[in-house]
Amino acid sequence: MKGSLQFIGNATTLIRYCGITLLTDPNFLHQGQRAHLGYGLTSRRLHDPAVEIEDLPVIDAVILSHLHGDHWDRVARKNLDKDTPVITTTSAAGKLRRRGFKRSVGLENWQQHELRGPGGTVTITALPAKHAPGPVAGLLPPVIGTMLEFCGPEGLVELRMLISGDTLLDRRLDSIPRRFPDIDLALVHLGGTKLLGSLLVTMDGRQGAAWVDLMDPHAVVPIHYDDYTVFSSPLDDFRRHIEQAGLADRVVYLERGETRELAPHRLVRH
């Protein structure tokens, strides 16, 4: 098998390709535990992760969209190997380096970082994202989306994978498909997260479907939609809007713990 994608829960996935193993947004709190979101706000986890952190394989790097308690929790902080590179925002990288993760790499929008593995390389590009409307965005941690471009031994891109990060649909995202017009697979963060009961800070089903239409990936996997009490938009909301948009054939729904094979230019559908 050339590679694989495993959905662990919330925005946590395990991506393997070219002999490189990446972990996204590590969140290993258990059902009933609370993630800290800043300013005294917390959210209770509703489902256990499908994999315990001690059962992970050796991780070559962590891809971290932003420093929020449901994306980087106290379990990750305590148990991940501190020599593991964490590719994230410049703000988060500075904080993580001060906490002992000395190899953290901070990227501004469109900056890149390359990792090499036994079967090729992956180029990680930081992408625009907007975590909250208007001036409220300044109260939340900076966030990035990421593009992962896996190249084989010949140096040619074999798989282009987009991860939305926690974002709202915003005009600054329009530049992503212009720069990357051929996306093989996209992981879209949904949930319609609401802070203080009313402030929307991640895409709901309607925005998520519009995001898929804008990015135009060959396949898309929804994640980050039902693990916490702050989520207001269930997966069926996304399903309904994606069907109305005529994009249902693009979507692959993974259960927690489920793994799908990754092959050049595609997610293998079983």
C-alpha positions as CSV (number, residue, x, y, z in Angstrom):
1,M,0.0,0.0,0.0
2,K,1.5,3.3,-1.1
3,G,-0.1,5.3,1.8
4,S,-3.1,5.7,4.0
5,L,-5.4,8.1,5.8
6,Q,-6.8,7.2,9.2
7,F,-9.5,9.4,11.0
8,I,-8.9,9.3,14.7
9,G,-11.4,11.9,15.8
10,N,-12.1,15.6,15.8
11,A,-9.4,17.1,13.5
12,T,-6.9,14.4,14.3
13,T,-5.8,12.2,11.4
14,L,-2.8,10.0,10.7
15,I,-1.5,10.4,7.2
16,R,1.2,8.1,5.7
17,Y,2.7,8.5,2.3
18,C,6.2,8.1,0.7
19,G,7.3,6.6,4.0
20,I,6.4,9.8,5.9
21,T,4.0,9.7,8.8
22,L,2.1,12.9,9.7
23,L,-0.3,13.6,12.6
24,T,-2.7,16.4,12.3
25,D,-4.1,18.5,15.2
26,P,-3.5,16.0,18.0
27,N,-6.4,15.8,20.4
28,F,-6.5,12.7,22.6
29,L,-8.8,13.8,25.5
30,H,-11.4,11.3,26.4
31,Q,-15.2,11.5,26.5
32,G,-16.3,13.8,29.3
33,Q,-13.0,15.7,29.6
34,R,-12.9,19.4,28.8
35,A,-10.8,21.2,26.2
36,H,-9.6,24.7,27.1
37,L,-10.4,27.3,24.5
38,G,-9.1,30.4,26.2
39,Y,-10.6,33.2,28.2
40,G,-12.0,30.7,30.7
41,L,-14.1,28.9,28.0
42,T,-14.1,25.1,27.8
43,S,-15.9,22.5,25.8
44,R,-16.7,18.9,26.9
45,R,-15.6,16.1,24.6
46,L,-18.5,13.8,23.5
47,H,-16.6,10.9,21.9
48,D,-13.3,9.1,22.7
49,P,-10.5,9.2,20.1
50,A,-10.2,6.0,18.1
51,V,-6.5,5.6,18.9
52,E,-4.7,6.3,22.1
53,I,-1.6,8.5,21.9
54,E,0.7,5.8,23.2
55,D,-0.5,3.5,20.3
56,L,0.6,5.8,17.6
57,P,3.5,4.9,15.2
58,V,6.6,7.0,15.1
59,I,5.5,10.4,13.9
60,D,7.8,12.4,11.5
61,A,5.9,15.7,12.0
62,V,2.7,17.2,13.4
63,I,0.6,19.5,11.3
64,L,-1.1,21.9,13.7
65,S,-3.6,24.4,12.3
66,H,-3.6,26.5,15.5
67,L,-3.1,26.3,19.2
68,H,-6.5,25.6,20.6
69,G,-7.3,23.0,23.3
70,D,-9.3,20.7,20.9
71,H,-6.4,20.7,18.4
72,W,-3.4,20.6,20.8
73,D,-4.4,19.3,24.2
74,R,-2.6,18.5,27.4
75,V,-2.3,14.9,26.4
76,A,-0.3,15.8,23.3
77,R,1.7,18.3,25.2
78,K,2.7,15.7,27.8
79,N,3.1,12.6,25.7
80,L,4.4,13.6,22.2
81,D,8.1,13.2,21.7
82,K,9.5,16.8,22.1
83,D,11.9,16.1,19.2
84,T,9.0,15.8,16.8
85,P,8.8,18.8,14.4
86,V,5.5,20.7,14.7
87,I,4.6,22.6,11.5
88,T,2.2,25.4,12.5
89,T,1.6,29.2,12.7
90,T,4.5,31.4,13.7
91,S,2.6,32.3,16.9
92,A,2.0,28.7,17.9
93,A,5.6,27.7,17.0
94,G,7.1,30.3,19.3
95,K,4.9,29.1,22.2
96,L,5.7,25.5,21.5
97,R,9.4,26.1,21.4
98,R,9.2,27.7,24.8
99,R,7.4,24.6,26.1
100,G,10.1,22.3,24.9
101,F,9.1,21.4,21.3
102,K,12.3,23.0,20.0
103,R,11.9,21.8,16.4
104,S,8.6,23.6,15.9
105,V,8.4,25.5,12.6
106,G,6.2,28.5,12.1
107,L,4.9,29.4,8.7
108,E,3.2,32.5,7.4
109,N,0.7,32.2,4.5
110,W,2.3,30.7,1.4
111,Q,5.6,29.8,3.2
112,Q,6.7,26.2,2.7
113,H,8.6,23.6,4.6
114,E,9.9,20.3,3.2
115,L,10.3,16.9,4.9
116,R,12.2,14.0,3.4
117,G,11.3,10.4,3.9
118,P,12.6,7.0,2.5
119,G,10.2,7.1,-0.4
120,G,10.1,10.8,-1.3
121,T,9.3,14.2,0.1
122,V,6.3,16.3,1.3
123,T,6.2,20.0,0.8
124,I,3.9,21.7,3.4
125,T,2.5,25.1,2.4
126,A,0.7,27.3,4.9
127,L,-2.7,28.6,3.5
128,P,-5.0,31.5,4.5
129,A,-7.7,30.8,7.0
130,K,-10.1,33.0,9.0
131,H,-11.2,31.6,12.4
132,A,-13.8,34.3,13.3
133,P,-15.6,37.3,11.8
134,G,-14.3,40.9,12.0
135,P,-12.3,42.1,15.0
136,V,-13.2,39.0,17.0
137,A,-10.5,37.1,14.9
138,G,-7.9,39.0,17.0
139,L,-9.1,37.3,20.1
140,L,-8.6,33.8,18.8
141,P,-5.3,32.0,18.0
142,P,-3.9,32.6,14.5
143,V,-4.8,29.7,12.2
144,I,-3.6,28.3,8.9
145,G,-4.8,25.7,6.4
146,T,-2.2,23.5,4.8
147,M,-1.4,22.0,1.5
148,L,0.6,18.7,1.5
149,E,2.3,17.9,-1.7
150,F,3.8,14.4,-1.7
151,C,6.5,13.7,-4.3
152,G,7.9,10.3,-5.2
153,P,11.6,9.5,-5.8
154,E,11.5,11.2,-9.2
155,G,10.4,14.5,-7.6
156,L,7.0,14.6,-9.3
157,V,3.9,15.4,-7.2
158,E,2.0,12.2,-6.6
159,L,-0.6,13.4,-4.1
160,R,-1.9,16.9,-3.3
161,M,-3.9,17.0,0.0
162,L,-5.6,20.1,1.3
163,I,-6.5,20.6,5.0
164,S,-8.8,23.5,5.6
165,G,-7.9,24.2,9.2
166,D,-10.5,25.9,11.4
167,T,-11.8,28.6,9.1
168,L,-14.9,30.3,7.9
169,L,-15.7,30.8,4.3
170,D,-14.0,34.0,3.3
171,R,-12.8,35.8,0.2
172,R,-9.1,35.4,1.2
173,L,-9.6,31.6,0.6
174,D,-10.3,32.3,-3.1
175,S,-6.5,32.4,-3.8
176,I,-6.1,28.7,-2.7
177,P,-7.6,27.0,-5.8
178,R,-6.0,29.6,-8.0
179,R,-2.5,28.5,-6.8
180,F,-3.5,24.9,-6.5
181,P,-6.0,24.1,-9.3
182,D,-5.6,20.3,-9.0
183,I,-6.3,19.0,-5.5
184,D,-6.6,15.3,-5.1
185,L,-8.0,15.1,-1.6
186,A,-9.3,17.7,0.9
187,L,-10.0,17.4,4.6
188,V,-12.6,19.9,5.6
189,H,-13.1,21.1,9.2
190,L,-16.8,21.5,9.9
191,G,-19.0,21.6,13.0
192,G,-20.3,25.1,12.9
193,T,-18.4,25.8,16.2
194,K,-20.1,28.5,18.2
195,L,-18.5,30.4,21.1
196,L,-20.6,32.0,23.7
197,G,-23.6,30.2,22.1
198,S,-23.8,32.4,19.0
199,L,-20.5,33.4,17.5
200,L,-19.7,31.1,14.5
201,V,-16.0,30.3,14.2
202,T,-15.8,27.2,12.0
203,M,-17.8,26.3,8.8
204,D,-21.3,24.8,9.2
205,G,-22.8,22.5,6.6
206,R,-23.8,25.2,4.2
207,Q,-20.3,26.9,4.3
208,G,-18.6,23.6,4.1
209,A,-20.4,22.6,0.9
210,A,-19.6,26.0,-0.6
211,W,-15.9,25.5,0.4
212,V,-15.9,22.1,-1.4
213,D,-17.4,23.8,-4.5
214,L,-14.7,26.5,-4.3
215,M,-11.7,24.2,-3.8
216,D,-13.0,21.6,-6.3
217,P,-11.0,18.6,-4.9
218,H,-11.4,15.2,-6.5
219,A,-12.4,13.7,-3.1
220,V,-13.2,15.2,0.3
221,V,-13.3,13.8,3.8
222,P,-15.3,15.8,6.5
223,I,-13.7,15.9,9.9
224,H,-14.2,18.1,13.1
225,Y,-17.9,18.0,13.3
226,D,-19.3,16.2,16.4
227,D,-16.7,15.7,19.1
228,Y,-17.4,18.7,21.3
229,T,-20.4,20.5,22.8
230,V,-19.5,23.8,21.0
231,F,-20.4,22.2,17.6
232,S,-23.8,23.3,16.4
233,S,-23.9,21.9,12.8
234,P,-24.1,18.1,12.6
235,L,-22.7,16.0,9.8
236,D,-26.2,15.6,8.3
237,D,-26.3,19.3,7.7
238,F,-23.2,19.1,5.5
239,R,-24.5,16.0,3.8
240,R,-27.8,17.8,2.9
241,H,-26.0,20.9,1.5
242,I,-23.4,18.8,-0.4
243,E,-26.2,16.8,-2.0
244,Q,-28.1,20.0,-3.0
245,A,-24.8,21.3,-4.6
246,G,-24.5,18.1,-6.7
247,L,-21.2,17.2,-5.0
248,A,-22.2,14.1,-3.1
249,D,-20.0,11.8,-5.3
250,R,-16.9,13.6,-4.1
251,V,-17.4,12.9,-0.4
252,V,-16.0,10.0,1.6
253,Y,-17.4,9.6,5.1
254,L,-15.0,7.9,7.5
255,E,-15.9,6.5,10.9
256,R,-13.6,7.1,13.8
257,G,-10.7,4.6,13.5
258,E,-11.4,3.9,9.8
259,T,-8.5,3.8,7.4
260,R,-8.5,4.4,3.6
261,E,-5.7,3.7,1.2
262,L,-4.0,6.6,-0.5
263,A,-2.6,6.0,-4.0
264,P,-1.1,8.5,-6.5
265,H,-3.7,11.2,-7.2
266,R,-6.5,9.5,-5.3
267,L,-8.1,8.3,-2.1
268,V,-9.1,4.7,-2.7
269,R,-12.8,4.1,-2.3
270,H,-13.8,0.7,-1.0
